[in-house]
Amino acid sequence: MRNNLYTSFLRCLAATALLLLTVSVMAQTVGYRSFPHYNDMVERYAAEPVPDSTQIVMLGNSLTEFGGDWSELLSAKGIVNRGIIGDDATGIIHRLSQVCSYSPRAIFLECGTNDLSHGLTSRQVADSLIVLIQEIRRQAPSTPLYVQSVFPINEDFGKWKRLRGRTNDIPAINAVVKHYCNEQGVVYIDVFSRLKDRRSNKMYRPYCADGIHLTPYGYKVWADVLRPYIVELKRK
């Protein structure tokens, strides 16, 4: 009798483990297919554990991905990078299952520059970001969300033709998103003001590597903006 109970217990344990594994795999499944790097990174993230309640997620595009080891950058353990070069609000929405399924400790969202390069108006970009925010909150309602401003660009480099003439649209996007976050009780982080030139809305040249992406100095400034929020989270 005792052996039968033990055998049943083992079978139940094995079934539970299989179920959990299946749920984990399903949680990471992303049917949306985009450009090659997006697809490659989605597969890479699918092979990694889904962030859980002990981890903070940096979610965004190339600016986030190029940050590399965010735990080192922010001097805090348990921070995972879920940035993808070239990603936009639509792409992030389609891969939220890889981020939200296990309710991470917090999500720091950075997005918008690529949306702007698609020829959208500032209001359309803002609306896309708001839809993304809503979807994150729907999928991870207990996870604190930190929405970062769209970063400034610097057209002086002349590299990003699709962003030509869009420098002054970014503050308009940020104003709409900030207003929405304030109304909804979502933390909005103004990184834009810390990265821009004092005399204009373009990114301060020493912070800018190529018109969009950051130099190591720029990443240091960004990390300095975020660090107080990380410290506050770690205290809770």
TAKAPE-V728041 format. One line per field, one symbol per residue. ss: DSSP state (H for helix, E for strand, - for the rest). A space follows every 10 residues. Layout:
BEGIN
ss = ???
END
This chain:
BEGIN
ss = -HHHHHHHHH HHHHHHHHHH HHHHHHH--- -----HHHHH HHHHHH---- -----EEEEE -HHHH----H HHH-----EE EEE-----HH HHHH--HHHH -----EEEE- --HHHHH--- -HHHHHHHHH HHHHHHHHH- ---EEEEE-- ----HHH--- HHH---HHHH HHHHHHHHHH HHHH--EEE- -HHHHE---- --E-HHHE-- ---E-HHHHH HHHHHHHHHH HHHHH-
END
